Amino acid sequence: MDRLKIEGQSKPLGELGEGDSFFINGSEMKVDKQFLFLEHGTMKEMIIEVFNPKNEREYQVRYFDDQIESSIEVYELVGDFEYVRREPRIISW
């Protein structure tokens, strides 16, 4: 498995909010919202919900705030409540 490559960052990941752009493998997504999922002591597990306006697919970008680059994972919503992990090659924001 190839390692996820993080390209350009327009601002810190934790500052992304509604309407900001997020790119997965070159496709532009729009941020719907970002929120705290779980707290692990001083570490926070965060979720950014994004959607692709062209095909209406929804994704969650999950990460730990103290180890962003090594913890980012992308999940696609495939049913009403089922998320499946995806392995993008490149992400940016």
ZIWO-V692324 format. One line per field, one symbol per residue. phi: phi as a letter, one per 40 degrees, with the letter a starting at -180 (. if undefined). psi: psi as a letter, one per 20 degrees, with the letter a starting at -180 (. if undefined). Layout:
phi=???
psi=???
//
This chain:
phi=.cccbbcdbcaddcccadgccbbbfgccbbccabaccabbgccbcbbbcbacccbgcbbbbbabccadccbcbbbbcbacbbbbcbbccbbaa
psi=pqqppobqohrqhiipapiqqppokipprppgrprpgqpnciqpoqpppqqoihjkqqqpoqrpiilghiipqpqpoiahjppppqmqhpqr.
//
